[in-house]
Amino acid sequence: MRQPAVATRSLARIVVGLPVDWTEHEPLAPKTSIRAGGAAELFVRPSSPDALVTLLARAREAGVPIHVLGGGANTLVGDGGIPGITLKLPADLFPESVERLDEGGRVTLGAGSAIVRLTNVMRTHGWVGAEFLAGIPGTIGGALAMNAGTKQGECAQVLEAVELATPEGVGWVARQELTIRYRQTELPAGSVATRVRFRLGRGDPEASRAAMEADLGYRKRTQPLSQPNCGSVFRNPPGDHAGRLIESVGLKGHILGEARISELHANWIVNLGGATARDVAGLIALAQGRVREATGIVLTPEVVRVGVFT
């Protein structure tokens, strides 16, 4: 495992005296769904909201960058690792709440909670609205950042508000104050999402359950969920599908090193056992180049690259 490019310095001074768990040069490949990439220069799990705010303030003062790692889905860490601080929010760092309303319910979850927690709460109370999140891996914070969803819907549809931590403290921001696009939510610079509030409606719980089960079944049949992967690699261009375009240029099943464009779905890349981030990035570039040459369409990556690529 390669060490980060800046591994000669120590950032331990930033976390000294704070109630946090931290390690230097922490391998990140096991923490991502593609199981590839380097190490975190400093990996930190805060034990309290106050510790998180202080950490953000100290990092800003020291000029040290912070990257938030959620569940590691749709994330590709460079083989050279992530310089600075890699922040992991524990699932129980912030309290969860469920509120019944006349028209449905309001659910507030910590950003470090698994996405499945929202769909489980929805099922338990007989609410509807977030069926499209069923089976999507990762955390609530990741779903927010990626405006996660499927052709059935996206996170923004049920989002009510986001709690953000900054070096100055913690506060709520309404959904209307955020800029949300296809597969992207812009948060204010220097902020970290800590809790996310969703509004769910009343409806037919049996129809909701059937829709989620049907979607899960479809995903299992058409996506390589049993292999290490980074989810959908590219955003679908208007009026077309990235997978169809990649398959049309003959790249379905193509192998580079230990990474392969999935034989099941060409918009997915899987790790055959020892893939590097360079292997995966190489396939991404190859697909982009071939599709652009053949069709003129520029595929935009959905997978987020972080760290140093060598």
VENSUL-V918141 format. One record per helix or strand. SS is the DSSP state (alpha for helix, beta for strand). FROM is the first residue (numbers start at 1). TO is the last residue. Records with the same first field share a line. If there is no record, write none. Layout:
# VENSUL-V918141
SS = FROM-TO / FROM-TO
This chain:
# VENSUL-V918141
alpha = 12-15 / 29-31 / 49-62 / 116-125 / 131-133 / 140-145 / 155-157 / 175-177 / 205-222 / 242-248 / 277-295
beta = 20-27 / 39-46 / 66-68 / 75-77 / 82-87 / 97-101 / 104-110 / 114-114 / 127-128 / 139-139 / 149-150 / 153-154 / 159-166 / 169-174 / 179-181 / 184-186 / 192-202 / 229-232 / 234-234 / 255-256 / 259-261 / 268-271 / 301-301 / 304-306
